[in-house]
Amino acid sequence: QVQLVESGGGLVQPGGSLRLSCTASGFTFRLAGLKWYRQAPGKQRELVAGIISVAGATTYGDFVKGRFTISRDNAKNTVYLQMNRLKPEDTAVYFCNAVFMGDSYWGQGTQVTVSS
């Protein structure tokens, strides 16, 4: 049974930082492509960042502009999203996604709220 469990969300002031974690089980983690998406109320889900299984190449949404970093620890079956210089418009539910052997899996999401 595949499981993706996100953690690390919360309330942070503008300009602050958070690190999201997503720990996976039920598939060969090191072979999976991993992504973080987010969805704000009334908006479509959008890609935040992705990291491939081989060589660890990364991609980011245009709005990230060097503020976020995605990384993975295959020994811990965990993907991270380090978010710095957070803005109120980063407020959303953040979801972890894994693609393995053509199947796509999602976590339950973790709320990030950026507010003073």
C-alpha positions as CSV (number, residue, x, y, z in Angstrom):
1,Q,0.0,0.0,0.0
2,V,1.4,3.3,-1.1
3,Q,1.5,6.1,1.5
4,L,2.8,9.7,1.3
5,V,2.7,11.6,4.6
6,E,3.5,15.3,4.6
7,S,4.5,17.3,7.6
8,G,6.0,20.6,8.5
9,G,3.2,23.0,7.6
10,G,2.0,25.7,9.9
11,L,1.7,29.5,10.4
12,V,4.6,31.7,9.6
13,Q,5.1,35.4,9.3
14,P,6.0,37.0,6.0
15,G,9.7,36.6,5.3
16,G,9.9,33.5,7.4
17,S,10.9,29.9,6.5
18,L,9.4,26.5,6.7
19,R,10.6,23.1,5.7
20,L,8.1,20.6,4.5
21,S,8.7,16.8,4.6
22,C,7.0,14.0,2.7
23,T,7.8,10.5,3.8
24,A,6.8,7.7,1.5
25,S,6.3,3.9,1.6
26,G,5.0,1.2,-0.5
27,F,7.1,1.7,-3.7
28,T,10.8,2.0,-4.7
29,F,11.3,5.5,-3.6
30,R,14.7,6.1,-5.3
31,L,13.2,5.3,-8.7
32,A,10.2,7.8,-8.3
33,G,9.9,11.3,-9.6
34,L,8.8,13.6,-6.8
35,K,7.0,16.9,-6.9
36,W,5.4,19.4,-4.6
37,Y,2.2,21.1,-5.6
38,R,0.0,23.6,-3.9
39,Q,-3.6,24.7,-4.0
40,A,-4.9,27.9,-2.6
41,P,-8.7,28.4,-2.0
42,G,-10.5,29.0,-5.2
43,K,-7.4,28.4,-7.3
44,Q,-6.1,25.5,-9.4
45,R,-3.5,23.2,-8.1
46,E,0.0,24.3,-9.3
47,L,3.4,22.8,-9.5
48,V,5.8,24.2,-6.9
49,A,8.9,22.0,-7.5
50,G,10.0,18.7,-8.8
51,I,13.0,16.4,-8.6
52,I,13.7,13.4,-10.8
53,S,14.9,10.0,-9.7
54,V,18.2,10.0,-11.7
55,A,20.8,12.7,-11.2
56,G,18.4,14.7,-9.0
57,A,17.7,17.4,-11.6
58,T,15.1,19.9,-10.3
59,T,12.4,22.2,-11.7
60,Y,10.5,25.0,-10.1
61,G,7.4,27.1,-10.7
62,D,8.1,30.6,-12.0
63,F,6.8,32.1,-8.8
64,V,9.4,30.4,-6.7
65,K,12.2,32.7,-7.9
66,G,15.0,31.1,-5.9
67,R,13.1,31.1,-2.6
68,F,12.4,27.4,-2.4
69,T,14.6,24.3,-2.6
70,I,13.5,20.7,-3.2
71,S,15.7,17.8,-2.1
72,R,15.4,14.1,-1.5
73,D,16.9,11.6,0.9
74,N,16.5,8.2,-0.7
75,A,17.8,6.5,2.5
76,K,14.9,8.0,4.4
77,N,12.3,7.8,1.7
78,T,11.7,11.4,2.2
79,V,11.4,14.5,-0.1
80,Y,11.8,18.0,1.4
81,L,10.7,21.5,0.4
82,Q,12.7,24.2,2.1
83,M,10.8,27.5,1.7
84,N,12.4,30.8,2.5
85,R,11.3,34.4,2.2
86,L,7.7,33.3,2.4
87,K,5.0,35.6,1.2
88,P,1.2,35.8,2.0
89,E,0.5,34.6,-1.5
90,D,2.3,31.3,-0.7
91,T,-0.6,30.5,1.6
92,A,-2.0,27.2,0.4
93,V,-2.3,23.5,1.0
94,Y,0.9,21.8,-0.1
95,F,0.8,18.3,-1.6
96,C,3.5,15.8,-2.2
97,N,3.3,13.7,-5.4
98,A,5.2,10.7,-6.5
99,V,5.2,9.1,-9.9
100,F,6.4,5.5,-10.1
101,M,6.1,3.1,-13.0
102,G,3.5,5.3,-14.6
103,D,1.3,5.6,-11.5
104,S,0.8,8.9,-9.6
105,Y,0.4,9.0,-5.8
106,W,-0.6,11.9,-3.6
107,G,-0.3,12.8,0.0
108,Q,-3.1,14.3,2.1
109,G,-1.6,17.8,2.1
110,T,-0.2,20.1,4.7
111,Q,-1.5,23.7,5.3
112,V,0.9,26.6,5.0
113,T,-0.3,29.9,6.2
114,V,1.8,33.1,5.8
115,S,0.4,35.9,7.8
116,S,1.4,38.5,10.3
